[in-house]
């Protein structure tokens, strides 16, 4: 990681720790995330991946240590941050069209009524075009597929031209085709607009080609490094405190023998499908 | 009573011109309430608060009947009852399930209190009945001014929080991430809703408030999802129902509420039919590009295979 080394990191955590009651999710976390870096956060359920995002969003206080975004203390609702939530389908009767959801991302946080309709509309058109959603701009949200809705989430998150893009399992429950489309869109924002991307996922394979570094959280411990450094039998066995096997095949990573297989992988089932092509 | 005389007592347009002049205040009141109900109703639908409206109206009824009993102003009584109920729901009912059970608990309590106060009340029976089913002739100029003034305040407040409230209503998680004060807005809206319910009760009565605050917005949502059009249609439907209801009710001795609720209901039925015809024909605004669709399907297959 030589690029941007002399610049202020977009995200900087120092001695950061988070705990709920007596249970420490992670502590002593030092990490800098640079502009244009694709940073994946991995780990089993309950390891504090989503809480990590909430800290960056300012919705969750650190228990110890400090965090800055773009050199400043974290501030709730910062326009420097774009956020893509977990895919949750909108109810069929949600009273919004695709473009209205994106428009909320542009100016939904402002008080009063929308007055500069033309400016907002132009911005919305540009964002819809960017994510390839123009054809269903006027379709009610509830009638769109999960993948289409998630593209709109990307457009919504990019509305403020964020320096930092936070993604909370954005590919969950999408089919392979849409997984690729959505992760490519996020990668495009990362490379072309030089945004830092923090991508929380429990499955690295759909984004393995894009990921620069990984933060792996498990059992109150963590490891930061490139996928090659972190996704190894030795490192994961140490993190999980039990024998875990990491197998690489066709550029994919399969983790076998996880202690909490029921809450975790996914990959075993998916790997067969993904290697089929 | 034969059918002809029943119809005559429902639709009676004798001396219509003279009557019309007498009830101008009521018509204005109906128009103001229609406007307010149509606007507030869109958020009631977005926030899934139909049941809450019902709960608030029962407490509002209790407040109004208490005011009637002690000889104080009914409007203030119903305002106090509904704002208290709305605040309670806004503060305690964070989750939908909580909210529904709280409403289920306070609604019969409010209704019971109201019945108690009315039973103790020694005055005219028409006053009692009016609180539940609405009345038309009683709106004097001072009442109209209070009503319109309060409605304007509510509408201005609603305009001030319109955008973040929309955001928080349809997409709360994202709104919170963007720094929208989701919880504060929820409580603020409940207060506005409480005031709107109290005002509506003056015309349509506690039992039929839903016809003003739910049905028009629900009907509008059947035919469009454009946020702006939903508001316009909802207001149009609500004003049509209230003003139309008053005009139809004029000559008869029947309370205004059946007219308002029937008009409101008919509008909803028509919108529902239009909506389902459109859904059947698959009209939803999607731009269909045949060659692109094929291309995507092929690409999808390559990826999956």
Interface residues (C-beta under 8 A of the other chain):
Chain A: X57 X58 X59 X75 X76 X77 X78 X81 X83 X85 X88 X93 X94 X95 X96 X97 X100 X101 X104 X105 X107 X108 X109 X110 X111 X112 X113 X114 X134 X135 X136 X137 X138 X139 X140 X141 X143 X156 X175 X176 X177 X180 X276 X277
Chain B: X42 X45 X46 X159 X160 X161 X162 X163 X164 X166 X167 X170 X171 X173 X174 X175 X176 X177 X178 X179 X180 X221 X225 X226 X227 X230 X284 X285 X286 X287 X288 X289 X292 X299 X300 X302 X303 X304 X305
